[in-house]
Amino acid sequence: MAKKTLTSEDRDLFRQTIGKVHAVNSDKVLLNKDNKPKPYPRPLIIDVNGHLIDSATTDIENVGLEDALSFIAPGLQNNVLKKLRRGFFGLDAEIDLHGLTSNAAKQQLLHFMHDCVDTGCRCIHIVHGKGYRSADNHPVLKNNINLWLRQHKDVQAFCSAAPKDGGTGAVFVLLQLGEKYSRYSESEL
């Protein structure tokens, strides 16, 4: 390309348009780190109700005050339930739901079970009470626990506790290991 030649009028017009110009002494820019906002993690929204499977298991018979609860997921051996009853699996966590309303107990239970699965708890103890103070001696919370645990996707088995651990007013629950813990245990074998 050929070099353009500017006339003196064009140079004067350019200088008037640009204005006063200062020479740059340093071409380095200093960043001020004090004004940067500190990062914080975005809070996770946990849908604990998503762990319940909407199944047609509402045809479960209501249990009475002294009736024992028992459940084993399809595909598991009955031997697992016997081991759970005898205390073969060590207890990792415990929650007491006495005196709570049905909705409050459900939320407490689902949050508790979510935390247990996240931390790798295998066997948990849930105290729900026998229902002596319920209307017509019909245990509301005990029947709800029976239904909610059957619907929960991480529950493999549950049974009423031994008399020293609460008897028919409490259950032992065997949970499925979370993905991060099951991969770890498989690599050890």
Kinemage of the C-alpha trace (Angstrom):
@kinemage 1
@onewidth
@group {chain A} dominant
@subgroup {mainchain}
@vectorlist {calphas} color= white
{ca met a 1} P 0.000 0.000 0.000
{ca ala a 2} L 1.128 3.446 -0.719
{ca lys a 3} L 1.717 5.830 2.146
{ca lys a 4} L -0.930 8.552 2.364
{ca thr a 5} L 0.213 12.093 2.519
{ca leu a 6} L -1.776 14.428 4.701
{ca thr a 7} L -2.148 18.055 4.047
{ca ser a 8} L -1.523 20.595 6.782
{ca glu a 9} L -5.264 21.350 6.957
{ca asp a 10} L -6.034 17.661 7.611
{ca arg a 11} L -3.384 17.517 10.360
{ca asp a 12} L -4.789 20.614 12.069
{ca leu a 13} L -8.327 19.264 11.862
{ca phe a 14} L -7.166 15.924 13.364
{ca arg a 15} L -5.345 17.652 16.271
{ca gln a 16} L -8.390 19.825 17.052
{ca thr a 17} L -10.672 16.795 17.063
{ca ile a 18} L -8.427 14.686 19.292
{ca gly a 19} L -7.650 17.412 21.790
{ca lys a 20} L -4.763 17.509 24.220
{ca val a 21} L -2.719 14.289 24.299
{ca his a 22} L -0.383 13.102 27.058
{ca ala a 23} L 2.417 10.618 26.620
{ca val a 24} L 2.025 7.257 28.414
{ca asn a 25} L 4.827 6.737 30.937
{ca ser a 26} L 3.930 3.149 31.889
{ca asp a 27} L 1.955 0.554 29.988
{ca lys a 28} L 1.331 -1.643 33.077
{ca val a 29} L -2.092 -1.677 34.776
{ca leu a 30} L -2.308 -2.365 38.509
{ca leu a 31} L -5.332 -4.367 39.580
{ca asn a 32} L -6.956 -3.407 42.846
{ca lys a 33} L -7.913 -6.681 44.539
{ca asp a 34} L -9.626 -5.015 47.495
{ca asn a 35} L -12.714 -4.096 45.490
{ca lys a 36} L -13.374 -7.610 44.167
{ca pro a 37} L -16.413 -9.295 45.716
{ca lys a 38} L -15.658 -12.524 47.520
{ca pro a 39} L -17.059 -15.649 45.843
{ca tyr a 40} L -19.593 -17.760 47.694
{ca pro a 41} L -21.133 -21.044 46.627
{ca arg a 42} L -24.636 -21.023 45.312
{ca pro a 43} L -26.911 -22.779 47.793
{ca leu a 44} L -28.163 -26.124 46.594
{ca ile a 45} L -31.900 -26.586 46.511
{ca ile a 46} L -32.628 -30.059 47.770
{ca asp a 47} L -35.923 -31.679 46.881
{ca val a 48} L -36.308 -34.218 49.670
{ca asn a 49} L -39.808 -35.115 48.507
{ca gly a 50} L -38.252 -36.352 45.252
{ca his a 51} L -36.927 -39.378 47.143
{ca leu a 52} L -40.433 -40.732 47.616
{ca ile a 53} L -41.686 -43.001 44.895
{ca asp a 54} L -45.302 -42.392 43.945
{ca ser a 55} L -46.474 -45.948 43.988
{ca ala a 56} L -49.755 -47.607 44.698
{ca thr a 57} L -48.634 -48.885 48.120
{ca thr a 58} L -51.446 -47.059 49.895
{ca asp a 59} L -53.296 -50.357 50.309
{ca ile a 60} L -51.101 -51.223 53.319
{ca glu a 61} L -53.084 -52.361 56.336
{ca asn a 62} L -53.097 -50.007 59.287
{ca val a 63} L -51.084 -51.249 62.237
{ca gly a 64} L -52.103 -51.102 65.879
{ca leu a 65} L -50.303 -49.921 68.979
{ca glu a 66} L -48.334 -53.112 69.633
{ca asp a 67} L -48.050 -54.383 66.046
{ca ala a 68} L -44.527 -54.857 64.683
{ca leu a 69} L -43.437 -53.278 61.393
{ca ser a 70} L -41.446 -55.189 58.808
{ca phe a 71} L -40.462 -54.598 55.180
{ca ile a 72} L -37.843 -55.848 52.754
{ca ala a 73} L -37.339 -54.485 49.246
{ca pro a 74} L -37.910 -56.834 46.331
{ca gly a 75} L -34.748 -58.689 45.376
{ca leu a 76} L -33.208 -58.800 48.858
{ca gln a 77} L -32.895 -61.983 50.838
{ca asn a 78} L -34.865 -62.541 54.041
{ca asn a 79} L -31.520 -63.087 55.727
{ca val a 80} L -30.912 -59.319 55.530
{ca leu a 81} L -34.050 -58.671 57.579
{ca lys a 82} L -32.960 -61.217 60.207
{ca lys a 83} L -29.552 -59.541 60.480
{ca leu a 84} L -31.210 -56.134 60.806
{ca arg a 85} L -33.457 -57.401 63.645
{ca arg a 86} L -30.495 -58.895 65.507
{ca gly a 87} L -28.457 -55.698 65.270
{ca phe a 88} L -25.846 -57.040 62.845
{ca phe a 89} L -25.557 -53.628 61.177
{ca gly a 90} L -24.181 -51.018 63.545
{ca leu a 91} L -26.356 -47.949 64.101
{ca asp a 92} L -25.015 -44.852 62.399
{ca ala a 93} L -27.700 -42.282 63.243
{ca glu a 94} L -30.900 -41.827 65.235
{ca ile a 95} L -33.907 -39.494 65.158
{ca asp a 96} L -36.825 -39.103 67.550
{ca leu a 97} L -40.123 -37.932 66.031
{ca his a 98} L -42.204 -37.985 69.243
{ca gly a 99} L -44.801 -35.229 69.528
{ca leu a 100} L -44.478 -33.932 65.966
{ca thr a 101} L -47.404 -33.452 63.642
{ca ser a 102} L -47.596 -35.665 60.594
{ca asn a 103} L -46.331 -32.979 58.192
{ca ala a 104} L -43.512 -31.868 60.498
{ca ala a 105} L -42.471 -35.478 61.084
{ca lys a 106} L -42.408 -36.149 57.330
{ca gln a 107} L -40.173 -33.149 56.649
{ca gln a 108} L -37.849 -33.997 59.550
{ca leu a 109} L -37.655 -37.627 58.442
{ca leu a 110} L -36.951 -36.834 54.781
{ca his a 111} L -34.247 -34.283 55.626
{ca phe a 112} L -32.696 -36.691 58.126
{ca met a 113} L -32.672 -39.571 55.643
{ca his a 114} L -31.226 -37.348 52.911
{ca asp a 115} L -28.384 -36.335 55.236
{ca cys a 116} L -27.825 -39.968 56.230
{ca val a 117} L -27.529 -41.122 52.624
{ca asp a 118} L -25.177 -38.209 51.828
{ca thr a 119} L -22.893 -39.025 54.750
{ca gly a 120} L -22.859 -42.772 54.085
{ca cys a 121} L -24.992 -44.022 56.972
{ca arg a 122} L -26.066 -47.602 56.449
{ca cys a 123} L -28.374 -48.345 59.390
{ca ile a 124} L -30.501 -45.758 61.200
{ca his a 125} L -32.842 -45.841 64.195
{ca ile a 126} L -36.152 -43.959 63.986
{ca val a 127} L -38.244 -43.532 67.140
{ca his a 128} L -41.861 -42.771 66.235
{ca gly a 129} L -43.725 -43.805 69.370
{ca lys a 130} L -46.468 -46.356 69.774
{ca gly a 131} L -49.356 -43.916 69.522
{ca tyr a 132} L -50.908 -44.236 72.985
{ca arg a 133} L -52.012 -40.574 72.899
{ca ser a 134} L -53.533 -40.828 69.416
{ca ala a 135} L -57.255 -40.616 68.899
{ca asp a 136} L -59.094 -43.956 69.169
{ca asn a 137} L -55.755 -45.688 69.943
{ca his a 138} L -54.939 -45.491 66.237
{ca pro a 139} L -51.210 -44.637 65.850
{ca val a 140} L -51.027 -41.982 63.132
{ca leu a 141} L -47.271 -41.446 63.016
{ca lys a 142} L -46.492 -45.156 63.141
{ca asn a 143} L -48.740 -45.840 60.142
{ca asn a 144} L -47.298 -42.875 58.244
{ca ile a 145} L -43.725 -44.033 58.913
{ca asn a 146} L -44.692 -47.473 57.619
{ca leu a 147} L -45.946 -45.908 54.370
{ca trp a 148} L -43.168 -43.302 53.916
{ca leu a 149} L -40.361 -45.803 54.430
{ca arg a 150} L -41.895 -48.201 51.901
{ca gln a 151} L -42.076 -45.357 49.368
{ca his a 152} L -38.536 -44.057 49.956
{ca lys a 153} L -36.164 -45.089 47.164
{ca asp a 154} L -33.109 -45.486 49.434
{ca val a 155} L -34.753 -47.836 51.973
{ca gln a 156} L -33.810 -51.461 51.516
{ca ala a 157} L -35.414 -52.895 54.641
{ca phe a 158} L -36.879 -51.913 57.993
{ca cys a 159} L -38.215 -53.686 61.047
{ca ser a 160} L -39.420 -52.862 64.528
{ca ala a 161} L -36.651 -52.425 67.058
{ca ala a 162} L -35.808 -54.704 69.954
{ca pro a 163} L -37.613 -53.928 73.237
{ca lys a 164} L -34.486 -52.306 74.706
{ca asp a 165} L -34.326 -49.920 71.695
{ca gly a 166} L -37.977 -48.873 71.687
{ca gly a 167} L -39.815 -52.023 70.688
{ca thr a 168} L -42.791 -51.431 68.439
{ca gly a 169} L -42.386 -47.682 68.932
{ca ala a 170} L -39.187 -47.557 66.882
{ca val a 171} L -37.725 -49.036 63.708
{ca phe a 172} L -34.307 -49.963 62.399
{ca val a 173} L -33.890 -48.914 58.775
{ca leu a 174} L -31.302 -50.291 56.374
{ca leu a 175} L -30.382 -47.709 53.744
{ca gln a 176} L -28.839 -48.191 50.353
{ca leu a 177} L -25.323 -46.804 50.154
{ca gly a 178} L -24.943 -43.565 48.219
{ca glu a 179} L -23.197 -43.679 44.830
{ca lys a 180} L -19.963 -42.168 46.096
{ca tyr a 181} L -19.744 -44.750 48.901
{ca ser a 182} L -20.752 -47.780 46.847
{ca arg a 183} L -18.039 -47.073 44.249
{ca tyr a 184} L -15.475 -46.730 47.020
{ca ser a 185} L -16.413 -50.021 48.660
{ca glu a 186} L -16.416 -51.873 45.315
{ca ser a 187} L -12.875 -50.718 44.519
{ca glu a 188} L -11.626 -52.122 47.823
{ca leu a 189} L -12.830 -55.650 47.037
